[in-house]
Amino acid sequence: MRFYFDVQDDHYSARDSEGVALPSVQAARKQANNIITSIARDLFDADGSQVAVTVRNDEDNLFVLTVTLSFKEFTSPEDTAPADPFASGK
Amino acid sequence: VDFTFEVTTLAAGARNRNRSRARIRVYGFVTTSPNAVVEPIHPKAMPVILLTEEEREIRMGTFIFEARSAEREPGMDIDKTIEPLLKRLRISANLNTEDERAIDKLPITIKRVRGGEPIISCGDRPSACFLVVEGFVLRSKIVADGRRQILAFHQPGDIPDLQGLFLHVMDHDVSALGDAVLAVIPHSPLEELIGKRPNIAKALWRDTLTDAAIFREWICNVGQRSASSRLAHLILEIYTRLQAIGLTNGLSFKFPATQEIFAEAIGTSSVHANRVIQELRAQGVLDFARGAINILDEQKLRTQADFDSLYLHLDPSL
């Protein structure tokens, strides 16, 4: 099966026209993880904060993977770190 | 059908040191593992009969053994085949005329390989080294999940598997990047040469040490630099080494790597390598076209690459 990986980040956007032959959606997921983490490493150094990889096959969009870097500075004594920094929203 | 075979040269005295321009005919035939009929009579091999022109082209065309003396032009002292090696050794080591002559006398056979074709594989026990005469080869290793890391690129004048002289089992793979011409040098005359001529022993030792220095730089590259610095660094390394032996044309040089190959060398996914290539193009730093690389803005590329050529040890006084 052929999978296509479109990249979009703060500085750059590209549609993958070549694609890669991979055995399963799971393998495509793994590939997308590799792509997104290696791009994120460079991008965050260059003041970017968001990367998305959209994965398609020849017919459909399959899934989108995003990585976001979030930053919060403690500005006053009342600001404390949340008990669980990974707890979502409210 | 995929089978292993060898071409046996039957001409005696093909390495005639005589300066005459006599053409020497070399005959060859292809052998393969014996089938059930032949095996009881000859357990080692049986000849292959090539019936069509196409079969002949495929089986004989990719492995051509040439007698070097037949290529020699009158009045030419150093064989063209060995010239890139000497050029390279001259830059980085001190050899005298006798040393050069002794290197030129090494018995070699020419082997042509197609792009991507394996040359030696992990686990092999080679009995010869090979010198790159034309084109490029790469060294690589495959990790457990099947991904490949490219460890080094080699250019004309390099002997990528010199380590095989002392480390008898290959611990990585060597394959051709694009079509290449190799000169195969058997281990025993090379060992003899090293024993007899200390200058050559030193030059080859220096060569393997430089090889190690390049690996150290690649560790820094893959481990610490950003993907765009890694690619910029790699391009400058190739450019600098090619320039040292006169294989660049201004700021352009041939290097038939695909996006996938660059990705495997700089340790990123192919999609990420493509992103970096597009970025360098958009910034007007580099251009890649049909197996050639064109440096458009050398200063920008150097800044991007964090490149210092010291590790290439291209000067014998350093």
Chai-1 contact restraints between the chains, C-beta under 6 A:
chainA,res_idxA,chainB,res_idxB,connection_type,confidence,min_distance_angstrom,max_distance_angstrom,comment,restraint_id
A,F5,B,V271,contact,1.0,0.0,6.0,A-B,restraint_1
A,N34,B,S269,contact,1.0,0.0,6.0,A-B,restraint_2
A,I35,B,S269,contact,1.0,0.0,6.0,A-B,restraint_3
A,I35,B,V271,contact,1.0,0.0,6.0,A-B,restraint_4
A,I35,B,H272,contact,1.0,0.0,6.0,A-B,restraint_5
A,S38,B,T268,contact,1.0,0.0,6.0,A-B,restraint_6
A,S38,B,H272,contact,1.0,0.0,6.0,A-B,restraint_7
A,I39,B,H272,contact,1.0,0.0,6.0,A-B,restraint_8
A,D42,B,S226,contact,1.0,0.0,6.0,A-B,restraint_9
A,D42,B,A227,contact,1.0,0.0,6.0,A-B,restraint_10
